[in-house]
């Protein structure tokens, strides 16, 4: 049976951190929404990490999130294999709220 999750991240730090870790080979990331809560533009970076915390790929590299708006980082669903992780960081600490929605099948 599928289990749906939504991971809210308030006031993302400029020190990148891991917030989602896959526990199954059937984890499907549905969306990564980033909302800028300030009056200035800021950047977001999202990395795909291996189980050993090495960067496998950069999903988003310094994507600008305009002031007082939001950006959907994924244009399509994304498979996150077991043990792999999503790490998030921003150029301006406290400026972004992020919501990651995923399902484990």
HUPE-V772618 format. One record per pair of residues at least 24 apart in sequence whose C-alpha atoms are under 6 Angstrom apart, sorted by the first residue. I is the first residue (numbers start at 1). J is the second residue. D is the distance in whole Angstrom. If there is no record, write none. Layout:
BEGIN
i = (I | I)
j = (J | J)
d = (D | D)
END
This chain:
BEGIN
i = (2 | 2 | 3 | 3 | 4 | 4 | 5 | 5 | 6 | 6 | 7 | 7 | 8 | 8 | 9 | 9 | 10 | 11 | 11 | 11 | 11 | 12 | 12 | 13 | 13 | 14 | 14 | 14 | 14 | 14 | 16 | 16 | 17 | 17 | 18 | 18 | 20 | 20 | 21 | 21 | 22 | 22 | 22 | 23 | 23 | 24 | 25 | 25 | 26 | 26 | 27 | 27 | 27 | 27 | 28 | 28 | 28 | 28 | 29 | 29 | 29 | 30 | 30 | 30 | 31 | 31 | 31 | 32 | 32 | 32 | 32 | 33 | 33 | 33 | 33 | 34 | 34 | 34 | 34 | 35 | 35 | 35 | 35 | 36 | 36 | 36 | 36 | 36 | 36 | 37 | 37 | 37 | 38 | 38 | 38 | 39 | 39 | 40 | 41 | 41 | 41 | 42 | 43 | 43 | 44 | 44 | 45 | 45 | 46 | 46 | 47 | 47 | 48 | 48 | 49 | 49 | 50 | 51 | 51)
j = (104 | 105 | 103 | 104 | 102 | 103 | 101 | 102 | 100 | 101 | 99 | 100 | 98 | 99 | 97 | 98 | 97 | 94 | 95 | 96 | 97 | 94 | 96 | 93 | 94 | 89 | 90 | 91 | 92 | 93 | 88 | 89 | 87 | 88 | 86 | 87 | 85 | 86 | 84 | 85 | 82 | 83 | 84 | 82 | 83 | 82 | 81 | 82 | 104 | 105 | 79 | 80 | 103 | 104 | 78 | 79 | 102 | 103 | 77 | 78 | 102 | 77 | 101 | 102 | 74 | 100 | 101 | 72 | 73 | 99 | 100 | 71 | 72 | 98 | 99 | 70 | 71 | 97 | 98 | 69 | 70 | 96 | 97 | 67 | 68 | 69 | 70 | 95 | 96 | 68 | 95 | 96 | 67 | 68 | 95 | 67 | 68 | 67 | 65 | 66 | 67 | 91 | 90 | 91 | 89 | 90 | 88 | 89 | 87 | 88 | 86 | 87 | 85 | 86 | 84 | 85 | 84 | 83 | 84)
d = (6 | 4 | 6 | 5 | 6 | 4 | 6 | 5 | 6 | 4 | 6 | 5 | 6 | 5 | 6 | 5 | 5 | 4 | 6 | 5 | 5 | 5 | 5 | 4 | 6 | 5 | 5 | 6 | 6 | 4 | 5 | 4 | 5 | 6 | 6 | 4 | 6 | 5 | 6 | 4 | 5 | 5 | 6 | 5 | 6 | 4 | 4 | 5 | 6 | 5 | 6 | 5 | 6 | 4 | 6 | 5 | 5 | 5 | 6 | 5 | 4 | 5 | 5 | 5 | 6 | 6 | 5 | 6 | 5 | 6 | 5 | 6 | 5 | 6 | 5 | 5 | 5 | 6 | 4 | 6 | 4 | 5 | 5 | 6 | 5 | 6 | 6 | 6 | 5 | 5 | 6 | 6 | 6 | 6 | 6 | 5 | 6 | 5 | 6 | 5 | 5 | 6 | 5 | 5 | 6 | 4 | 6 | 5 | 6 | 5 | 6 | 5 | 6 | 5 | 6 | 5 | 5 | 5 | 5)
END
